[in-house]
Amino acid sequence: MNKQPKKAAVRAGAVVLIGAMAVAACGSSSKSASTSTTTAASTSTSAASSSTTAASTGSTLAPLSGGTASISGPGVTATTITLGQIATVSGPVPGLFQNSVDSMDAFVNYINSEGGIDGHKLVLLHEDDGYNCVTYTNDMKDLSTKVFAVVGTFSVEDECGAATLKATPNLPNIEAIIINPQLFSLPNAFAGITQPPGFITTGYQWVKDKYPNDITKVGSLYPTSAAFSEVEEHDAAQSVGYKYVYSAGIATTDTNFTSNILRMKADGVKIVDLLANPDSTVADFEQQAAQQNFDPDVVLGATAYDAGFFKLLGNPADAANLVAPLYFPLYLGQDRSTNPELNTYLTWLNNLHSGDTANLFGESAWAAGVLFAQAVQAAGANGPVTQSGVVQAITNLGSFTADGLDPATNPGKRVGPSCEVIVGVQNGQFVRLDPSAGYECNGTYLNVPLSQLG
């Protein structure tokens, strides 16, 4: 039931993330968020019970509580700050971005347990666009008059809010990940994980360092619904010397890649680039490659890092050559002991939604919450906090890691990450290949002009 975005302007990185979770979301039993539901300012009992544990993780957000700066703007009272979030929860892929909703709820509960932001408790209004542009447009219009900021949004339809954001340039719009790159032209649009048009070279460089003789024999499959992914990713790979000898577009419904595999095998392909595809495609490819005795040194498939991948794969040995370069921590738990902010996030997600499995949609929504909190803190250092002050604070914030959760980006200057962690598979489990902790930073973020994406 994979559903890829149909819009030509949606770029590769976003398509990867959306496609990676679509299969899991189709079978998800998680609840759907109702339109305009509210997360109360009061902290839930389960969340409050773990405030000591969460606070002890070392988050730098705690000093935000008890501040004295005055805050004014829509959605602000003497004791509360109302935020809004838009997410695709209902529609053709039910529950698609539910984890971003759950994670923003967790963030609000965590902040409120610490006393709020500058003495104000947070209230969160949820909007569900149902994978519909008109609904998203109406959601953004509705929130623009009710909330101080829109934070943690995750939607394929985010371009449909552009007109409202242009009309209300002081409204901070801090998405989890900006899907449509045209929004980067708006001065009040930001993201918890900043991915301007382009792609990161770090994973490609890591593979090149390990297999220098293989990079002239590269094969690739990419979704035809996101052919521009070939521009972003292949430009990044080619900038460090990769040469593609086979490249083919595939439909989102394709599950049989035998003919592609046999062609790659005949062409002597040593590295297979599947970075633009969902985890189900990576799993199917690895299975079928093993059946055809095609054993490239590397299969690049970042989306394989997902809780459901091994169920899709079957035999873990088929993915022994998998390399998954990630620009986020191992949120399935492997990095919990070494990344304090990740531990805080996972603790509060579990407190509020026990058994909820983290994914990138939720992790990036939490990062968006951190970006908002830090921007309010920065704006308050210069006097009373306003919406325009928060926009300006993010614009000038500089390096941002979401309190060490993610590799550094610069959301205000539209600079993407240059660091990744390289993940592989050993004994049926995801493991760090490099580095043992933190991130590998031996590459760059290669920007691509919007005009090249169509």
Secondary structure, DSSP 8 states (H G I E B T S, - for coil): -------TTS-HHHHHHHHHHHHHHHT-------TTEEE-SS--HHHHTTHHHHHTT--TTGGGTT----B-STTB-SSEEEEEEEE--SSSSTTTTHHHHHHHHHHHHHHHHTT-BTTBEEEEEEEE-TT-HHHHHHHHHHHHTT-SEEES-B-TTGGGGHHHHHHSTTS-EEESS--SGGGGGSTTEEESS---SEEE-HHHHHHHHH-TTTTTSEEEEEEGGGTHHHHHHHHHHHTTT--EEEEEEE-TT----HHHHHHHHHTT--EEE-TTS-HHHHHHHHHHHHHTT---SEEE-GGG-STTHHHHHS-GGGGTTEEEEESS--TTTTTTTT-HHHHHHHHHHHHHSTT----HHHHHHHHHHHHHHHHHHHHHTTSSB-HHHHHHHHHT---B-TTTTS--BBTTTTB----BEEEEEETTEEEEEE-SSS-B--S-EEE--GGG--
